[in-house]
Amino acid sequence: MSELKNVLLAENRTICQSEGQIVSDMNGEKVMLSISNGKYYNLGTTGGAIWELIRTPITFDGIIVNLTEKYDVKKEECEKEVINFLEVLWKEDLVKVSNIA
């Protein structure tokens, strides 16, 4: 089990965007430039949907509920893919995970 998965599944955790990114829509996909590390990212369509969800702090379960309602995907597959996506962002310091206040 990944380190981030353990953190996300812990009670009272939220995830949100880190500051310092410039995000734009290109042909229905989200693209992002990180000011802090100078890297460019193509978040894609689904990644862009996740990025919008984490604009404000949201729980992992909140992300999953939203995506399974919006897309034709099973909960288990959605959880796996979201964790993989968030792990990439987390390792790049593009998202923050914290306790609910």
Helices and strands as residue ranges (DSSP letters): H 3-9, E 13-17, E 21-26, E 29-34, E 40-43, H 44-53, H 60-70, H 75-91, E 95-99
